[in-house]
């Protein structure tokens, strides 16, 4: 938690690095072609936006920020019956339940008194009941649910989840991806007149291609994240939710298969 406090230090570092980058652009790039300058400015702005995102994540992950968030928190759909999970062995179903009850876990972390709403109380009962009167016995899923909540809390405290998985965070991913594509095209335009060494061009193309690949991966991960699925579920966008959950299950299934293969190879050795 102490690592999240000095966000002002990171802000000062950003100011120094941005000023130095502006000096380099003015000294060594401004005299070149307009396309190259535009591409360099675009990539510099993308880098600044990424650093600002990091500072905002550090600021919002403090305990005081979590307490302020809980002050204005309202449970969505409090009067509707809680949709019971269709498959109790499906991790995605339990993970959505962890999102529905996450603010209770947040309150316990910051010593904030949180009273479950009727909607959340029904959710707790749905994951705790063992259906003893049913022919199909199932165990309580509260332990697994709490474990997922702790994982989500770690995302809030030590990653950019509090910033990335918001409407402006997702918009930032789209803008940075488009900016990288435009910068790639501008650099291609600037090379038509010649004047660049083959090694310099190759290195620049590799860096731009790598940046574009990382941006696309980041956009896809944000679009199919569990936080996005929770938002789509609340917004009742069932078709988009189904597509995102389908992609997540496919990726998790492939990852599980690869892990089983590694375990088998390890045992065989």
N, C-alpha and C positions, 0 to 999 in steps of 0.2 A: 504493500500500500504506500510506503514511503516514496517509491519510485514515481508515483503519479502526482506528487505534490509540486515539484519545481517546473510547472508548465510555463512560468514566466521566463525561466532560463532557456527553455526551448524556443520561446517567442523571440528572445534576444538573438539566439543562434540563427533563427530564420532571417531576421533583419540583416544580420551581418552577411550571411551567405547570399541572400537576394541582392544586396548591394554589390557584392563582389561579382556575382554573375552578370549584373547590369554593366559593370565596368568592363568585363571581358567582352561582352557583346558590343559595347561601344568602341572598344579599342581594336578588336581583331575581326569583327564580323560586319559592323556597320558599313565599312568601306566596300564590301563585296556586293553580290547581286541582291536584289530586293527579295527574290524568292528564298534565298538562303537565310537572310535576316529574318524573314517572316517565320520560317520553319524553326529557327533557333529560339525566337521569342515565344512561339507556341509551346515548344517543349519546356522552356524555362517556366512558363506560367503553369503548365501541368505539374512540374516539380514543386512549385510553390504551393499549389492547391493540395498536393499530397501531404506536404509538411504541415499546412494549416489544419488539415484533417487530423493529423496526429496530435497536434496541440489541443484541438477541440476534444479529442478522445481522452487525453490526459486530464483535461479540466472536468469533463462530465463524469469521469470514473471515480471522483472523490466521494467520500461518505456524505459530505454535506450536499453534494449535487443529487445523490440518491434520495436523501431525506426530502429535498425540495421537490423531486419528481413524485414522491409518494404523497406529498401534500396536495398536489393537483391531480392525482390519479383517480380515474373513474372506471369501474368495471363495465365493460360493454356487454350488452344483451343480458342484463341481470334478471329479467323476468321470463326468459325462455328456458325450457327444459334443457338439461345438459345432454348433448348427443353422446350416447355410450359408444365406446370403441367397438368397431365391427370385429376386429381380430385382436385378441389380447396378446398375442405373440408378436405383433407388428410394432417395431420400435418407433415408427413414424407416428402411430396413434398415441403412444404414451408420451412422445416428445411434444405433441401438440397440447396434451394435458399439462405438461410441465410449463409450457408458455402461459396457459390459462391461469395457472396458480403461481406464476413467478413472483408477482409483487408481494406475496406473503413471505416467500423466502428472502426477498430484499428487505422487508421490514424486520425480520429476525436478525439480519446481518447488522443493521444500523440501530438496533434496539428501538424500533418504531412499532407502536401498537397497531396492528392491522387486524381488522375483524373480517372474516370471510363473508362475502355476500351470499344470499340464498343460491345464486347460480354457482358460486365456487363451492359452497357446501355440498351441493348435489354432485359436483365434479369429484370432490374428495370421497363421497360415498360410492360413486361409480368405479373409482379405481381401488377402493378398499374392500368392497363386498366380494365374498368368495363364492356366492351362489350355492350355498349348501343345499338348498331345496331343488336345485337343478340337476338334471342327469349329467350335465357336463360340468365337472368341478374345475374351478380356476382359482389361482392363488391371488393374494393381494398384490397390487402393483405399486403400492406407495413407496416401497424401498427403491425400486427402479426409477420411479418418478422423481423422488428427492435427489437421487444421484444425477439425473439429467438436469435438474434445477441448479445444482452446484456447478455443473459444467457450464450452464448458461451464465451464471454469476461470474465465473472466471472470465468468460468472454467479455462481459461488461467491464470488469475491473482491469484486465490486463491486455485486451485487444481493442481494435477499433470498432467493435460491434455496436457500441452505443451511437456511433456516428454513421457508419457504413449503412446499417439497416434502417435508414430513415428515407423519406422522400428526397431530401436534398443530398443525402449520401449516394443514393441510386442515380440521381440526376448528375452528380459529379462523375460517376463512373461512365455514364453515357457521353458526357462532354469531353472527358479526357480521352476516351476511345476515338471519338470523331476527330479531336484535335491531333492525335497521333497519326491518324490516316491522312489528314490534310497536310501535316508536316512531312510525311513520307512522300506525298505527291509533289509538294513544293521543292523538296530536295531533288527529286527526279527532274523537275523542270530546270533547276539551277545547274545541273550537270550537263545539259545539252550544249552549252557554250564552251565546254572544256575548261581547262585551267586547274583541274584537280588531279592529284596523283591517283594511280590505281589502288594503292594501299589505303589511302585516306578514304576513297569512295567505298571500298570493300568494308572497312571498319565501320563507317557510318551506316551503310546498309544493314550490317549485322546488328548494330545497336538499335536502329529504328525497328527492324524486324522483331528483335527480342522484346522491345518495349510494346509493340503492337500485340504480340502474342500474350504478354503478361496482362495487358489491359483487357483483352478479350476474355481470358481466363478469369480475371477478377470480376468482370461483368457477369459472366455465366454463374460464378460461384455466388455472387450477391443475389442474382435472380432466382436461384434454386436453393437458397439457404433456408434453414428452419425458421429464421425470423421472417423471411418473405412469405413462407407458407402460413405462418401464424397471422400475418396481416391479411393475406388473401382469404383466409378462413373467416376472419371477422368481417371483412368487406363483402362476403358472400359471392366472391368470384370463383365459382365452383370449377369452371372449365380450366382456368389458369392454375388453380390449386391442384387439380387432378394431374395436369401436365407436369408441374413442378415436383409433386410427390412421386410421379412415375419415373422421372429422371433421377431423383434422389435414390429411389429403391434400386434402379439399375446400377448406379455407381456403387452403392453399398454392397450389392450382390457381387459385383465384380471384385471389389476389394476383399470381401469375405472369402471368395473362391481363391484369390491369390494368397491370402493368409493361410488358408488350409493347405495349399500346395507347399508353402514354405515350411509349415509344421511337419508335413509328411516327409519332405526332403531332410529336414533336421533329424527326425526320428530314424530315417533310413541310414543316415550317416553314423 
